[in-house]
Amino acid sequence: MSSAEILNAAEAMRRGGIIAYPTKGVRGPGCDPFNEQAVLRLLALKQREVEKGLIVVAASFVQINALLAGLD
């Protein structure tokens, strides 16, 4: 991905948008996991129940500590 594409994706996520990012085999949909409306839109797009959750990708636990609060 070019720098411009990365910046565009980051800006879209800041606005609550959903992006498609490259993975090993396909492009995966993603959003800002701290934006509840974006997460709900992503779940709807995937036709996935809230109870089933989503995978969160992060560079370190520090980035997602707030999402892990209350979990065993």
Helices and strands as residue ranges (DSSP letters): H 3-14, E 19-22, E 27-30, H 36-46, G 50-52, H 61-68
